[in-house]
Amino acid sequence: MAVLTPTSLRLPILPVRDVVIFPGAIVSLFVGRPRSLKAIEVATLQDKKLFIVTQRDMHIDEPTAEDLYSMGVCCTVLQAVRLPDGTTKVLVEGLERAKVLEFAIGRELMEAWVEVLLPERIEGPHIEALRRNVMEQFEKYAALNPKLPAGTLMSVADVEDAGAFADLVASHLLVKIDEKQRLLETTDPRDRLEALLKILISEVEILELEHSINERVRQEMEHSQREYYLREQLKVIQEELGQGEGASETEELKQKILKSKMPKEIEKKALHELNRLMKMPSMSAEATVVRTYLDWLIELPWHRSSREHLDIAVARETLDADHYGLEDVKDRILEYLAVQKLGGNKMRGQVICFVGPPGVGKTSLARSIARALNRKFAQMSLGGMKDEAEIRGHRRTYVGAMPGRIIQKIRQAGARNPVMLLDEVDKIGMDFRGDPASALLEVLDPEQNFQFTDHFLEVPFDLSRVMFITTANVTHTIPRPLLDRMEVIQIPGYVEEEKIHIARRHLWPRLLEEHGLAKLDISISDAALRKVIVEYTYEAGVRNLERQLSKVARRIARRYVEDIEKAKGGIETYKSTRIDARLLSSYLGAPRKHDPRLPREPQMGAAIGLAWTEAGGDVLVLEAVKMRGKGHITLTGNLGEIMQESAQTAIGYIKANAETLALDSVKWEETDIHVHVPEGAIPKDGPSAGVAIATAIYSAVSGLKIRSDVAMSGEITLRGNVLPVGGIREKILAARRQGIRNVILPADNENEVEELPSWTKKGMNITFVDHISSVFKKAIIAK
């Protein structure tokens, strides 16, 4: 057991593996062992010093007293930072040498009683001579060793104390750990300087020898490179004379260039690049770039086109076979194709932009057009694109340069006249790398795209034969100059009846085929399809409908496989399956759409309105109540500004015409009115609820009840006029879906209703009004 002195200290131990810390040195350590982390925690929280000592064997993870040197350094923790991987980065500063008197190694923490060794300060001519010799050798060492950080010599030269000078020089030496440890254990400054001088002289000799060897090897490599360059030049000369192996490759590229039928100016440039390639070393980076460039020029379809069939009847059959409904959209596409057939090459290429909610068939319409025209189809998504080089390509000066995606897709199509779909044009981004939307202006403009120049190709390519089709969900996010170059075709959401036909004709047969059920007798009723559409999905397109039907098909496939495994039978033993509305919950679970709770009998202050959403038409209840107050008006239900203004307009009309409406006895300054639209979590806006709001307020103030079998839509003015609104087809079908047969619409929408298919109006009693007084007569029950 060691004898402890009054100057002894009990300090936490931090064992280190591959470093020796000297007094005066500031070192950064990465600590991850539990006991080491605990030592840092104790030293930091208790404001204590830390005893850092080096391990004898760096491969031991849990060192004992025998695994550690007896001499170390007392340090202070300057900074400790916890890293994401669980380790801690610690910045420590060495203070004094210390010798271990006794170890105290616990389960969570290693400590030791240490005796601090105060530094000796000695001076004299001999010490100064040693110091100068060490400094001279250290300057040579630093000049030969590039790993030493800049400014090391300056920091060392400023130290005057011999012991501190020796410690600082030793801390910068890149030598073995045991040599550094011997320097640490040498307490006498004179002995330490002498030992340091011997190490420096030896290291300088070794470094000078290494430097000599490296210089000789470098000269030999330069000689080899010169010889390689001369051989490559000789190879080029042989190729020029037709005597080298490269002559065959060069001749092959030349024949491909001539056979590609590229324009004469471009062919001239290609041959010029080929001549440059012949004079380059075959393995050089620039030769690879030129070879890639020539490959792109050769592979582009300069004169290859698909043989187009502009048959309007075939196009009509293709569109009808692939898509149900969308008559206006199909008519516009057929008109476009007819003009192209008559105009030929004189017709400037127009760009069609399909705009509509997700899942309504924008992309599949583009595929159908390509199939109807017998053209190749190419598709690229613009969503999230922020780099202009994605359109125009990168210049060949960049490493890994490639043409833009327009040229890439044309090369993949293998024809100069494909149908190219630019998807999600409304979601193009922009950042420091450029504006892709501006780059598309040249691509889509028929006045410019006949000589579109990609940055990589640096030669014009004719895009006027390409039929560009773009898709978007909305138009307000498309830059105006880009939108001006496109002809917008609106694709409305499908209504319930159309979805039933789509599911019956397209979705259900395809899902049975995909799930291996086509040979079975499996059918689904129209009532079941209607229930899936109304109660399990809420969308403008048919993607969720397809997912739900796919879920039904998976359940049937599982039951079928389980029956086969139990009965050990085949397809002929499986009974036919018919899915009706009653069994639907066993496949899809409980319905997910809530009942709007429409009034089923006449009520006061509750009017049924019709609304348009991206998912189709919908009905909503507009509630109004009056109460004693101070003439305030409250509007709730997450209403937008336009809808709030409609409510203000309705109240203004009723107050201004109180006498005509038999409301002259109402004391408005003592009456509060509260208007609410249920489902307050859903934002609502638009002017078409003005008529319903006015009817609800009038009913609440007058005490008269509103018919529960009437739904209405229309914008109201301060003079009581009813203005037209949009989404008429969707609104009529929404009322029909809820069993409401009486609908009140603006008189200006009568022509639009007449153009609707007859099945949408069958069994409906539609009343057209031009003034709110007519609405009150039709919807309010008189006393």
Secondary structure by P-SEA (a helix, b strand, c coil): cccccccccbbbbbbbccccccccbbbbbbbccaaaaaaaaaaaaacbbbbbbbbcccccccccccccccbbbbbbbcccccccccbbbbbbbbcbbbbbccccccccbbbbbbbbbcbbbbbcaaaaaaaaaaaaaaaaaaaaccccccaaaaaaaacccaaaaaaaaaaaccccaaaaaaaaacccaaaaaaaaaaaaaaaaaaaaaaaaaaaaaaaaaaaaaaaaaaaaaaaaaaaaaccccaaaaaaaaaaaaaaccccaaaaaaaaaaaaaaaacccccaaaaaaaaaaaaaaaccccccccccccaaaaaaaaaaacccaaaaaaaaaaaaaaaaaacccccbbbbbbbccccccaaaaaaaaaaaacbbbbbbbcccccccccccccccccccccccaaaaaaaaacccccccccccccccccccccccccccccccccccccccccccccbbbbccccbbbbbbcccccccaaaaaabbbbbbccccaaaaaaaaacccaaaaaaaaccccccccccaaaaaaaacccccccccaaaaaaaaaaaaaaaaaaaaaaaaaccccccccbbbbccccccccccccccccccccccccccbbbbbbbcccccbbbbbbbbbccccbbbbbcccccaaaaaaaaaaaaaaaaacccccccccccccbbbbbbbcccccccccccaaaaaaaaaaaaaacbbbbccccbbbbbcccbbbbbbcaaaaaaaaaaaacccbbbbbccaaaaaaacccccccccbbbbbccaaaaaaaccccc
